[in-house]
Amino acid sequence: MNRLLRYERVIRASPEQVFDAFTSPEGQRQFYGQDAPGWIVESQCDLRVGGTWSISFGPEPGQLYQHHHVFEEIDRPHRLRLTTTELRLTARVSRSVSRSRSKRAATRQ
């Protein structure tokens, strides 16, 4: 069964700023590390088609969620298409994800 999940967030920044923040280790710490004080966030990114991006995050070493991405398309700053495998504490989830900016999200303040 295929289900479409669309997630949209409007950020008041240029597409370049958002793209660079989203694909940087510091940006990942900001994105994944906000759930609780002291969360562990480790991010390694090889930003190229065929490259991988691995992120581990969670409250303590024995309770880390893991996301492993493989980049399929990169069109900076407009589009990232990647295949994602998520290792959660209770299950393994695989999916293909395309992240791109919308016209609304690209509006600069």
Backbone bond lengths (Angstrom), bond angles and torsions (degrees), N, CA, C in turn:
res aa  C-N    CA-C-N  psi(-1)  N-CA   C-N-CA  omega(-1)  CA-C   N-CA-C  phi
1 M - - - 1.432 - - 1.532 108.44 -
2 N 1.330 116.91 126.25 1.454 122.16 176.53 1.514 110.03 -97.38
3 R 1.303 115.49 133.24 1.457 121.29 175.34 1.515 107.83 -126.69
4 L 1.298 115.60 137.89 1.450 121.12 178.88 1.520 108.48 -96.09
5 L 1.308 115.80 126.83 1.454 121.20 175.85 1.518 107.14 -117.45
6 R 1.292 116.44 121.41 1.459 120.85 177.94 1.516 107.95 -115.68
7 Y 1.309 114.90 128.33 1.454 121.56 -179.13 1.515 106.42 -126.35
8 E 1.315 117.23 126.86 1.449 120.17 -178.53 1.517 109.01 -131.50
9 R 1.312 114.52 137.80 1.453 120.51 177.66 1.529 106.89 -135.66
10 V 1.311 117.20 129.42 1.459 121.59 178.20 1.525 107.71 -95.03
11 I 1.318 115.60 125.31 1.460 122.07 -177.75 1.522 107.91 -123.46
12 R 1.303 116.73 131.03 1.459 120.90 -179.50 1.512 110.33 -83.96
13 A 1.322 114.73 79.42 1.464 122.92 178.49 1.511 107.27 -160.75
14 S 1.302 115.70 165.01 1.470 118.85 178.25 1.529 109.50 -69.85
15 P 1.331 117.83 155.22 1.466 119.96 176.07 1.532 112.35 -55.73
16 E 1.322 117.27 -36.95 1.465 120.80 179.09 1.522 111.41 -63.44
17 Q 1.324 116.79 -43.34 1.468 120.90 179.40 1.527 110.92 -63.59
18 V 1.319 116.91 -42.86 1.460 120.90 -179.59 1.517 110.54 -66.40
19 F 1.325 117.53 -46.28 1.460 121.65 179.96 1.523 110.69 -59.09
20 D 1.324 116.53 -48.79 1.460 120.27 -178.22 1.525 112.08 -64.69
21 A 1.323 116.88 -39.67 1.467 119.30 178.37 1.522 110.84 -66.91
22 F 1.327 117.09 -41.53 1.457 120.89 -177.06 1.522 112.13 -66.63
23 T 1.320 117.54 -29.48 1.471 120.76 -176.59 1.523 113.45 -101.52
24 S 1.314 118.40 9.11 1.470 120.76 179.33 1.530 110.29 -105.30
25 P 1.339 117.93 152.28 1.463 119.88 176.48 1.534 112.82 -57.10
26 E 1.328 117.99 -40.20 1.463 120.26 179.46 1.528 110.67 -65.77
27 G 1.321 116.91 -41.68 1.455 120.08 176.76 1.517 111.69 -61.95
28 Q 1.330 117.08 -38.65 1.462 120.82 178.17 1.529 110.99 -66.87
29 R 1.319 117.41 -37.88 1.469 119.81 176.37 1.528 110.09 -61.35
30 Q 1.322 116.15 -39.75 1.464 120.23 178.65 1.533 110.80 -67.37
31 F 1.338 116.63 -41.62 1.463 120.83 -176.61 1.527 112.29 -72.26
32 Y 1.333 117.24 -47.22 1.459 121.59 -174.72 1.527 113.68 -91.88
33 G 1.309 118.31 -17.10 1.458 120.46 -171.98 1.504 115.72 -97.95
34 Q 1.320 117.77 16.21 1.461 120.72 -175.29 1.528 113.88 -95.99
35 D 1.308 118.94 -3.24 1.466 120.60 -175.37 1.524 112.72 -67.26
36 A 1.313 116.99 -38.81 1.464 120.44 -179.35 1.525 108.81 -157.91
37 P 1.322 118.36 151.49 1.463 120.64 177.22 1.529 110.48 -58.73
38 G 1.323 115.88 138.44 1.458 120.72 175.93 1.519 115.80 85.31
39 W 1.329 117.93 5.53 1.467 119.35 179.20 1.515 110.27 -60.87
40 I 1.305 115.54 142.68 1.465 123.33 176.85 1.521 107.89 -87.29
41 V 1.323 117.05 131.41 1.460 121.55 175.54 1.518 107.80 -137.37
42 E 1.331 115.89 119.75 1.466 121.96 176.48 1.523 107.29 -122.52
43 S 1.333 116.93 128.11 1.457 121.26 -176.96 1.521 109.56 -135.21
44 Q 1.338 115.95 131.33 1.466 122.04 174.92 1.517 107.19 -130.76
45 C 1.336 116.67 125.46 1.463 120.59 -172.54 1.525 110.50 -131.87
46 D 1.330 115.70 126.84 1.462 123.76 172.21 1.526 105.70 -111.95
47 L 1.330 116.19 86.30 1.461 123.25 -170.36 1.527 111.16 -77.17
48 R 1.337 114.73 85.05 1.464 122.89 175.16 1.525 106.62 -159.59
49 V 1.327 116.37 155.81 1.458 119.49 177.40 1.529 108.04 -59.56
50 G 1.325 116.72 127.85 1.458 122.39 -175.71 1.517 112.71 90.27
51 G 1.326 117.23 -13.50 1.460 121.61 178.83 1.519 110.74 -75.15
52 T 1.315 115.32 163.80 1.458 120.26 -178.44 1.521 110.98 -115.10
53 W 1.312 113.61 158.98 1.449 122.33 179.18 1.512 106.06 -139.28
54 S 1.313 117.25 115.50 1.462 121.90 -178.54 1.521 109.74 -116.13
55 I 1.320 115.16 132.02 1.459 121.70 -179.12 1.517 108.45 -131.95
56 S 1.315 116.91 129.86 1.466 122.73 173.04 1.522 106.56 -121.04
57 F 1.327 116.26 134.49 1.468 119.09 -178.82 1.518 109.92 -153.76
58 G 1.303 115.39 149.10 1.459 120.37 178.78 1.504 111.80 162.88
59 P 1.329 116.02 -178.81 1.462 121.09 -172.90 1.521 114.48 -75.56
60 E 1.345 118.14 -27.55 1.470 120.61 -179.37 1.527 109.06 -159.35
61 P 1.344 118.30 163.21 1.466 120.74 -173.37 1.533 115.39 -52.90
62 G 1.303 119.80 -35.73 1.459 121.02 -179.13 1.516 114.01 -82.45
63 Q 1.326 117.50 -0.47 1.462 121.24 -176.42 1.525 111.38 -132.61
64 L 1.327 116.31 49.76 1.453 120.47 -178.79 1.522 111.00 -96.91
65 Y 1.312 116.08 133.67 1.454 122.45 167.63 1.522 106.53 -81.57
66 Q 1.316 117.25 149.51 1.460 120.19 179.88 1.519 109.50 -131.51
67 H 1.320 115.79 130.24 1.458 122.38 173.72 1.527 107.04 -116.49
68 H 1.318 116.22 131.63 1.471 121.71 176.87 1.524 106.54 -125.09
69 H 1.324 116.11 121.02 1.461 122.11 -177.07 1.526 109.42 -116.68
70 V 1.320 116.26 148.35 1.466 122.80 170.27 1.528 106.22 -123.30
71 F 1.331 116.66 123.44 1.460 121.31 -177.95 1.527 110.25 -75.09
72 E 1.334 115.11 127.65 1.459 121.38 177.78 1.520 112.05 -105.66
73 E 1.326 116.79 -29.28 1.464 121.45 178.78 1.523 108.28 -150.98
74 I 1.328 115.36 135.87 1.465 120.95 176.71 1.523 107.45 -133.50
75 D 1.307 116.13 119.68 1.456 122.50 176.51 1.524 106.47 -133.10
76 R 1.346 115.07 78.02 1.456 121.03 -176.14 1.517 109.60 -64.05
77 P 1.295 119.67 131.71 1.452 130.04 2.32 1.534 112.77 -103.39
78 H 1.321 117.21 18.58 1.460 119.98 -169.35 1.520 115.73 -91.59
79 R 1.331 118.03 -31.30 1.455 118.60 -170.49 1.517 112.44 -152.10
80 L 1.337 114.63 138.97 1.462 123.66 168.59 1.522 106.18 -127.89
81 R 1.316 117.28 123.52 1.461 119.58 173.29 1.512 106.32 -118.61
82 L 1.325 115.50 128.21 1.452 119.69 -175.24 1.508 110.76 -148.10
83 T 1.319 115.00 156.51 1.452 121.96 173.03 1.514 106.78 -101.00
84 T 1.318 115.64 133.73 1.458 120.98 -174.03 1.517 111.30 -121.25
85 T 1.314 115.80 135.48 1.455 122.15 168.32 1.520 106.50 -118.50
86 E 1.325 116.18 125.17 1.457 121.44 179.54 1.519 108.87 -110.02
87 L 1.309 116.49 129.16 1.454 121.39 172.86 1.520 106.34 -106.08
88 R 1.311 115.26 106.32 1.458 120.80 179.04 1.516 108.36 -95.85
89 L 1.276 116.82 171.66 1.459 120.14 -179.60 1.523 111.17 -66.14
90 T 1.341 117.68 -22.02 1.459 120.96 -176.29 1.522 114.25 -115.61
91 A 1.344 119.20 -13.43 1.464 119.65 -175.18 1.518 111.08 -163.67
92 R 1.340 115.22 166.77 1.462 122.49 174.83 1.528 106.93 -111.63
93 V 1.335 117.12 131.03 1.456 122.46 -176.58 1.520 108.16 -127.93
94 S 1.346 116.68 130.70 1.461 120.75 176.22 1.514 108.74 -119.99
95 R 1.336 115.93 143.36 1.454 119.87 177.97 1.513 109.56 -163.48
96 S 1.300 115.64 160.40 1.450 122.01 174.01 1.516 107.04 -101.01
97 V 1.303 116.80 133.85 1.456 121.54 -175.42 1.507 109.03 -128.17
98 S 1.305 115.96 136.04 1.457 121.21 173.41 1.512 107.05 -118.79
99 R 1.294 116.68 122.66 1.456 120.77 179.54 1.520 107.18 -114.77
100 S 1.307 115.65 122.49 1.456 119.28 179.02 1.514 108.68 -144.64
101 R 1.294 115.76 160.60 1.452 119.16 -179.62 1.521 109.25 -84.31
102 S 1.287 116.40 148.11 1.454 121.16 173.03 1.521 108.12 -99.67
103 K 1.300 117.35 168.80 1.465 119.84 178.61 1.520 110.91 -62.43
104 R 1.339 117.03 -38.03 1.469 119.70 177.68 1.511 111.34 -64.21
105 A 1.323 117.04 -43.18 1.457 120.60 -176.07 1.512 111.68 -69.92
106 A 1.323 116.81 -21.18 1.467 119.48 -177.74 1.520 112.88 -84.89
107 T 1.307 117.99 -7.12 1.453 121.13 -179.34 1.514 110.52 -64.97
108 R 1.288 115.30 128.73 1.482 119.91 179.73 1.517 109.67 -90.18
109 Q 1.315 114.63 149.10 1.468 119.86 177.79 1.499 108.69 -84.12
